């Protein structure tokens, strides 16, 4: 009877283990694969995004050059979490923590805290969703939270520059 109970437990937990989302380190390694220059479109015009692996592989820096603003984000591991600090044109620096889709192709960064976030300012970035369907294309959807509780979304469709 004990063997049947153990087998039942094993069979019930196997799908959870087999389809578990990648860990934060695997997600960070996936971000490192974006190293290079990306060109694409946004609702406001053309955009260029460059990714660089820095500091002996301990960080990834993303620089966005677009029609309105230049922004920088730094991604790094913090023990078992993947974090991002976004240096925004709004003059603040929100920090976000990543979660990963089960297939590892979508990273969602959600607001944790930040510096220079003041009630008198326009708002701050609240979320970033990075979708990576293949090695030559990715999408970034940025969500900006305004001080009146509204959201503004901007999506970049990007192709790796050869």
Phi and psi in degrees as GROMACS dihedral restraints (atoms count N, CA, C in turn):
[ dihedral_restraints ]
;  ai    aj    ak    al  type     phi  dphi    fc
    3     4     5     6     1   -62.8    20    10
    4     5     6     7     1   -38.7    20    10
    6     7     8     9     1   -63.6    20    10
    7     8     9    10     1   -39.5    20    10
    9    10    11    12     1   -66.5    20    10
   10    11    12    13     1   -40.6    20    10
   12    13    14    15     1   -63.5    20    10
   13    14    15    16     1   -43.0    20    10
   15    16    17    18     1   -64.4    20    10
   16    17    18    19     1   -40.7    20    10
   18    19    20    21     1   -63.9    20    10
   19    20    21    22     1   -39.9    20    10
   21    22    23    24     1   -63.3    20    10
   22    23    24    25     1   -43.4    20    10
   24    25    26    27     1   -63.2    20    10
   25    26    27    28     1   -44.1    20    10
   27    28    29    30     1   -60.6    20    10
   28    29    30    31     1   -45.2    20    10
   30    31    32    33     1   -66.7    20    10
   31    32    33    34     1   -33.0    20    10
   33    34    35    36     1   -73.9    20    10
   34    35    36    37     1   -32.5    20    10
   36    37    38    39     1   -92.0    20    10
   37    38    39    40     1   -18.3    20    10
   39    40    41    42     1   -56.6    20    10
   40    41    42    43     1   -47.1    20    10
   42    43    44    45     1   -60.5    20    10
   43    44    45    46     1   -34.3    20    10
   45    46    47    48     1   -65.2    20    10
   46    47    48    49     1   -44.3    20    10
   48    49    50    51     1   -68.0    20    10
   49    50    51    52     1   -42.7    20    10
   51    52    53    54     1   -66.2    20    10
   52    53    54    55     1   -28.8    20    10
   54    55    56    57     1  -115.6    20    10
   55    56    57    58     1    22.5    20    10
   57    58    59    60     1   -66.8    20    10
   58    59    60    61     1   147.4    20    10
   60    61    62    63     1   -67.3    20    10
   61    62    63    64     1   150.7    20    10
   63    64    65    66     1   -59.0    20    10
   64    65    66    67     1   152.8    20    10
   66    67    68    69     1   -78.2    20    10
   67    68    69    70     1   173.2    20    10
   69    70    71    72     1   -62.3    20    10
   70    71    72    73     1   -37.8    20    10
   72    73    74    75     1   -63.7    20    10
   73    74    75    76     1   -42.1    20    10
   75    76    77    78     1   -62.3    20    10
   76    77    78    79     1   -38.8    20    10
   78    79    80    81     1   -66.2    20    10
   79    80    81    82     1   -39.1    20    10
   81    82    83    84     1   -63.9    20    10
   82    83    84    85     1   -42.2    20    10
   84    85    86    87     1   -62.1    20    10
   85    86    87    88     1   -36.4    20    10
   87    88    89    90     1   -64.6    20    10
   88    89    90    91     1   -40.9    20    10
   90    91    92    93     1   -61.5    20    10
   91    92    93    94     1   -39.0    20    10
   93    94    95    96     1   -59.9    20    10
   94    95    96    97     1   -30.3    20    10
   96    97    98    99     1   -68.3    20    10
   97    98    99   100     1   -11.1    20    10
   99   100   101   102     1   -81.4    20    10
  100   101   102   103     1    -3.0    20    10
  102   103   104   105     1   -50.1    20    10
  103   104   105   106     1   129.9    20    10
  105   106   107   108     1   132.9    20    10
  106   107   108   109     1  -168.6    20    10
  108   109   110   111     1  -109.6    20    10
  109   110   111   112     1   137.2    20    10
  111   112   113   114     1  -124.5    20    10
  112   113   114   115     1   139.0    20    10
  114   115   116   117     1  -124.1    20    10
  115   116   117   118     1   148.6    20    10
  117   118   119   120     1  -175.8    20    10
  118   119   120   121     1  -157.6    20    10
  120   121   122   123     1  -123.9    20    10
  121   122   123   124     1   154.4    20    10
  123   124   125   126     1  -138.0    20    10
  124   125   126   127     1   167.6    20    10
  126   127   128   129     1   -59.1    20    10
  127   128   129   130     1   -21.7    20    10
  129   130   131   132     1   -98.4    20    10
  130   131   132   133     1    -2.8    20    10
  132   133   134   135     1   135.4    20    10
  133   134   135   136     1  -168.4    20    10
  135   136   137   138     1   -66.2    20    10
  136   137   138   139     1   150.6    20    10
  138   139   140   141     1  -141.4    20    10
  139   140   141   142     1   144.7    20    10
  141   142   143   144     1  -122.3    20    10
  142   143   144   145     1   134.0    20    10
  144   145   146   147     1  -126.6    20    10
  145   146   147   148     1   128.4    20    10
  147   148   149   150     1  -116.9    20    10
  148   149   150   151     1   138.9    20    10
  150   151   152   153     1  -116.2    20    10
  151   152   153   154     1   134.2    20    10
  153   154   155   156     1  -132.9    20    10
  154   155   156   157     1   134.2    20    10
  156   157   158   159     1   -85.9    20    10
  157   158   159   160     1   126.0    20    10
  159   160   161   162     1  -127.8    20    10
  160   161   162   163     1   173.4    20    10
  162   163   164   165     1    51.3    20    10
  163   164   165   166     1    52.9    20    10
  165   166   167   168     1    57.9    20    10
  166   167   168   169     1    35.8    20    10
  168   169   170   171     1    84.4    20    10
  169   170   171   172     1     4.7    20    10
  171   172   173   174     1   -89.7    20    10
  172   173   174   175     1    -6.3    20    10
  174   175   176   177     1  -148.0    20    10
  175   176   177   178     1   156.8    20    10
  177   178   179   180     1  -123.8    20    10
  178   179   180   181     1   128.6    20    10
  180   181   182   183     1  -109.2    20    10
  181   182   183   184     1   129.6    20    10
  183   184   185   186     1  -114.4    20    10
  184   185   186   187     1   128.7    20    10
  186   187   188   189     1  -120.5    20    10
  187   188   189   190     1   125.2    20    10
  189   190   191   192     1  -106.0    20    10
  190   191   192   193     1   124.9    20    10
  192   193   194   195     1  -117.0    20    10
  193   194   195   196     1   119.1    20    10
  195   196   197   198     1  -137.4    20    10
  196   197   198   199     1  -172.2    20    10
  198   199   200   201     1   -67.1    20    10
  199   200   201   202     1   -23.7    20    10
  201   202   203   204     1  -112.3    20    10
  202   203   204   205     1   -36.9    20    10
  204   205   206   207     1  -150.6    20    10
  205   206   207   208     1   158.6    20    10
  207   208   209   210     1  -112.3    20    10
  208   209   210   211     1   136.3    20    10
  210   211   212   213     1  -136.1    20    10
  211   212   213   214     1   152.9    20    10
  213   214   215   216     1  -127.1    20    10
  214   215   216   217     1   140.3    20    10
  216   217   218   219     1  -129.3    20    10
  217   218   219   220     1   142.4    20    10
  219   220   221   222     1  -121.4    20    10
  220   221   222   223     1   126.1    20    10
  222   223   224   225     1  -107.3    20    10
  223   224   225   226     1   137.9    20    10
  225   226   227   228     1  -158.0    20    10
  226   227   228   229     1   159.5    20    10
  228   229   230   231     1   -84.0    20    10
  229   230   231   232     1   142.2    20    10
  231   232   233   234     1  -129.1    20    10
  232   233   234   235     1    93.6    20    10
  234   235   236   237     1    56.8    20    10
  235   236   237   238     1  -109.5    20    10
  237   238   239   240     1  -105.3    20    10
  238   239   240   241     1    19.4    20    10
  240   241   242   243     1  -118.1    20    10
  241   242   243   244     1   145.1    20    10
  243   244   245   246     1   -99.1    20    10
  244   245   246   247     1   120.1    20    10
  246   247   248   249     1  -113.8    20    10
  247   248   249   250     1   158.7    20    10
  249   250   251   252     1  -135.6    20    10
  250   251   252   253     1   136.0    20    10
  252   253   254   255     1  -112.8    20    10
  253   254   255   256     1   125.5    20    10
  255   256   257   258     1  -106.0    20    10
  256   257   258   259     1   122.4    20    10
  258   259   260   261     1   -96.5    20    10
  259   260   261   262     1    98.2    20    10
  261   262   263   264     1   -91.9    20    10
  262   263   264   265     1   151.6    20    10
  264   265   266   267     1   -63.5    20    10
  265   266   267   268     1   -16.7    20    10
  267   268   269   270     1   -76.5    20    10
  268   269   270   271     1    -4.6    20    10
  270   271   272   273     1    87.7    20    10
  271   272   273   274     1    12.3    20    10
  273   274   275   276     1  -122.7    20    10
  274   275   276   277     1   174.5    20    10
  276   277   278   279     1  -135.9    20    10
  277   278   279   280     1    78.9    20    10
  279   280   281   282     1   -69.5    20    10
  280   281   282   283     1   144.7    20    10
  282   283   284   285     1  -109.8    20    10
  283   284   285   286     1   141.4    20    10
  285   286   287   288     1  -134.1    20    10
  286   287   288   289     1   152.5    20    10
  288   289   290   291     1  -113.7    20    10
  289   290   291   292     1   144.6    20    10
  291   292   293   294     1   -92.6    20    10
  292   293   294   295     1   147.2    20    10
  294   295   296   297     1  -128.2    20    10
  295   296   297   298     1   155.2    20    10
  297   298   299   300     1  -125.3    20    10
  298   299   300   301     1   140.1    20    10
  300   301   302   303     1   -65.5    20    10
  301   302   303   304     1   157.2    20    10
  303   304   305   306     1   -56.8    20    10
  304   305   306   307     1   -31.6    20    10
  306   307   308   309     1   -86.5    20    10
  307   308   309   310     1    -2.9    20    10
  309   310   311   312     1    77.7    20    10
  310   311   312   313     1     5.4    20    10
  312   313   314   315     1   -94.6    20    10
  313   314   315   316     1    -8.1    20    10
  315   316   317   318     1  -129.8    20    10
  316   317   318   319     1   122.6    20    10
  318   319   320   321     1  -108.2    20    10
  319   320   321   322     1   128.1    20    10
  321   322   323   324     1  -115.9    20    10
  322   323   324   325     1   121.2    20    10
  324   325   326   327     1  -104.2    20    10
  325   326   327   328     1   123.7    20    10
  327   328   329   330     1  -115.7    20    10
  328   329   330   331     1   143.3    20    10
  330   331   332   333     1   -55.5    20    10
  331   332   333   334     1   132.7    20    10
  333   334   335   336     1  -112.8    20    10
  334   335   336   337     1   -54.6    20    10
  336   337   338   339     1  -166.0    20    10
  337   338   339   340     1  -172.7    20    10
  339   340   341   342     1  -176.7    20    10
  340   341   342   343     1   172.3    20    10
  342   343   344   345     1  -112.6    20    10
  343   344   345   346     1   153.2    20    10
  345   346   347   348     1    59.1    20    10
  346   347   348   349     1    28.6    20    10
  348   349   350   351     1   -94.3    20    10
  349   350   351   352     1   107.9    20    10
  351   352   353   354     1  -117.2    20    10
  352   353   354   355     1   144.1    20    10
  354   355   356   357     1   -58.5    20    10
  355   356   357   358     1   -25.5    20    10
  357   358   359   360     1   -81.9    20    10
  358   359   360   361     1    -9.5    20    10
  360   361   362   363     1   -86.0    20    10
  361   362   363   364     1   169.3    20    10
  363   364   365   366     1   -64.0    20    10
  364   365   366   367     1   -29.9    20    10
  366   367   368   369     1   145.0    20    10
  367   368   369   370     1  -160.4    20    10
  369   370   371   372     1  -155.4    20    10
  370   371   372   373     1   161.1    20    10
  372   373   374   375     1   -67.5    20    10
  373   374   375   376     1   133.3    20    10
  375   376   377   378     1  -111.0    20    10
  376   377   378   379     1   -26.1    20    10
  378   379   380   381     1  -156.5    20    10
  379   380   381   382     1   148.0    20    10
  381   382   383   384     1  -135.0    20    10
  382   383   384   385     1   129.1    20    10
  384   385   386   387     1  -116.9    20    10
  385   386   387   388     1   120.2    20    10
  387   388   389   390     1  -110.5    20    10
  388   389   390   391     1   116.2    20    10
  390   391   392   393     1  -106.0    20    10
  391   392   393   394     1   127.6    20    10
  393   394   395   396     1  -124.8    20    10
  394   395   396   397     1    82.9    20    10
  396   397   398   399     1   -69.7    20    10
  397   398   399   400     1   -29.7    20    10
  399   400   401   402     1  -157.4    20    10
  400   401   402   403     1   179.0    20    10
  402   403   404   405     1   -72.3    20    10
  403   404   405   406     1   -11.3    20    10
  405   406   407   408     1  -115.4    20    10
  406   407   408   409     1     1.4    20    10
  408   409   410   411     1  -141.0    20    10
  409   410   411   412     1   142.6    20    10
  411   412   413   414     1  -155.5    20    10
  412   413   414   415     1   161.2    20    10
  414   415   416   417     1  -124.7    20    10
  415   416   417   418     1   139.4    20    10
  417   418   419   420     1  -121.5    20    10
  418   419   420   421     1   124.0    20    10
  420   421   422   423     1  -113.8    20    10
  421   422   423   424     1   116.8    20    10
  423   424   425   426     1  -101.3    20    10
  424   425   426   427     1   135.4    20    10
  426   427   428   429     1  -119.9    20    10
  427   428   429   430     1   120.7    20    10
  429   430   431   432     1  -105.8    20    10
  430   431   432   433     1   125.0    20    10
  432   433   434   435     1   -94.6    20    10
  433   434   435   436     1   121.3    20    10
  435   436   437   438     1   -83.8    20    10
  436   437   438   439     1   165.6    20    10
  438   439   440   441     1   -69.3    20    10
  439   440   441   442     1   -18.7    20    10
  441   442   443   444     1   -92.9    20    10
  442   443   444   445     1    13.8    20    10
  444   445   446   447     1    86.6    20    10
  445   446   447   448     1     3.9    20    10
  447   448   449   450     1   -90.5    20    10
  448   449   450   451     1   167.0    20    10
  450   451   452   453     1  -121.8    20    10
  451   452   453   454     1   144.1    20    10
  453   454   455   456     1  -119.9    20    10
  454   455   456   457     1   131.8    20    10
  456   457   458   459     1  -115.2    20    10
  457   458   459   460     1   141.7    20    10
  459   460   461   462     1  -137.3    20    10
  460   461   462   463     1   130.5    20    10
  462   463   464   465     1  -117.4    20    10
  463   464   465   466     1   132.9    20    10
  465   466   467   468     1  -109.5    20    10
  466   467   468   469     1   125.7    20    10
  468   469   470   471     1  -100.3    20    10
  469   470   471   472     1   116.6    20    10
  471   472   473   474     1  -123.4    20    10
  472   473   474   475     1   143.9    20    10
  474   475   476   477     1  -125.4    20    10
  475   476   477   478     1   137.0    20    10
  477   478   479   480     1   -63.2    20    10
  478   479   480   481     1   132.1    20    10
  480   481   482   483     1   -79.5    20    10
  481   482   483   484     1   129.4    20    10
